[in-house]
Amino acid sequence: MTDSTRTTARELLVDFITSLDGYASGEGWPGWWGLEGPEYLAWLGEQPAVTYLMGANTYRQMSGFAAGEVPAGADEFRADEQASVHHLTRASKVVFSSSLEEPLAWANATLVRGDAVEHVRAMKAEGTGLLSTLGSLSLSRSLLRAGLVDRFRVVMFPVITGATGAERIYDGYPDVALEMIDHRTFDGRIQLVEYRPTVLEHPPLSS
């Protein structure tokens, strides 16, 4: 559910799933920390089509999953994980990288070698439809710093991965004011919060 008073101009969504302490994954944990439920999965299936934006590391990982690789420690994908990978394969994807080579093996993926911020700025000005990051922590941070992010959404899973957490989401971020536009609880345990972000030049009490 989004704010219906907004215009239909192309929006950019930064979209993360995290542990409560702000990690994107944890060593030895399954996808979604093994805590996804039917309400959350149904909501995922109802999301509108987007163009996904990602960097090289996310591309390598996700395209590997699409090619049949499974996460370390797992024997096979669960059915819901496989459905998520199939969805990503069908979706339009833009990959920002100076190290990957064309043609990209993953279907519906376009390689961009130029400046990601300027390319996304042009995509927002000239195109239609929702843009969304996929993982890609440094790319998301750069787009936020540039003032290009319209919506910042986090789905928090009820686990703290202090010992095993990997990929801290907010390291290197500027100070950001957040205006809440949506919140929801799935399956009695998974919390979604969505905001409109404003990057701050300095904290409110600084001169």
LINWOSUL-V80794 format. One record per residue. SS is DSSP state (A for helix, B for strand, O for the rest). BURIAL is I if it has 9 or more other C-alpha atoms within 8 Angstrom, else O. Layout:
# LINWOSUL-V80794
[[SS:BURIAL] [SS:BURIAL]]
This chain:
# LINWOSUL-V80794
[[O:O] [O:O] [O:O] [O:O] [O:O] [O:O] [O:O] [O:O] [O:O] [O:I] [O:I] [B:I] [B:I] [B:I] [B:I] [B:I] [B:I] [B:I] [B:I] [O:I] [O:I] [O:I] [B:I] [B:I] [B:I] [B:I] [O:O] [O:O] [O:O] [O:O] [A:O] [A:O] [A:I] [A:O] [O:O] [O:I] [O:O] [A:O] [A:O] [A:I] [A:I] [A:O] [A:O] [A:O] [A:O] [O:O] [O:O] [O:O] [O:O] [B:I] [B:I] [B:I] [B:I] [B:I] [B:I] [A:I] [A:O] [A:I] [A:I] [A:O] [A:O] [A:I] [A:I] [A:I] [A:I] [A:I] [O:O] [O:O] [O:O] [O:I] [O:O] [O:O] [O:O] [O:O] [O:O] [O:O] [O:I] [O:O] [A:O] [A:O] [A:I] [A:I] [A:O] [A:O] [A:I] [A:I] [A:O] [A:O] [A:I] [A:O] [O:I] [B:I] [B:I] [B:I] [B:I] [B:I] [O:I] [O:O] [O:O] [O:O] [O:O] [O:O] [O:O] [O:I] [O:O] [O:O] [O:O] [O:I] [B:I] [B:O] [B:I] [B:I] [O:O] [O:O] [O:O] [A:I] [A:I] [A:O] [A:I] [A:O] [A:I] [A:O] [A:O] [A:I] [A:O] [A:O] [O:O] [O:O] [O:I] [B:I] [B:I] [B:I] [B:I] [O:I] [O:I] [O:I] [A:O] [A:O] [A:I] [A:I] [A:I] [A:I] [A:I] [A:I] [A:I] [O:O] [O:O] [O:I] [O:I] [O:I] [B:I] [B:I] [B:I] [B:I] [B:I] [B:I] [B:I] [O:O] [O:O] [O:O] [O:I] [O:O] [O:O] [O:O] [B:I] [B:I] [B:O] [B:I] [O:I] [O:O] [O:O] [O:O] [O:O] [O:O] [O:I] [B:O] [B:O] [B:O] [B:O] [B:I] [B:I] [B:I] [B:I] [B:O] [B:I] [B:I] [O:I] [O:O] [O:O] [B:I] [B:I] [B:I] [B:I] [B:I] [B:I] [B:I] [B:I] [B:O] [B:I] [O:I] [O:O] [O:O] [O:O] [O:O] [O:O] [O:O] [O:O]]
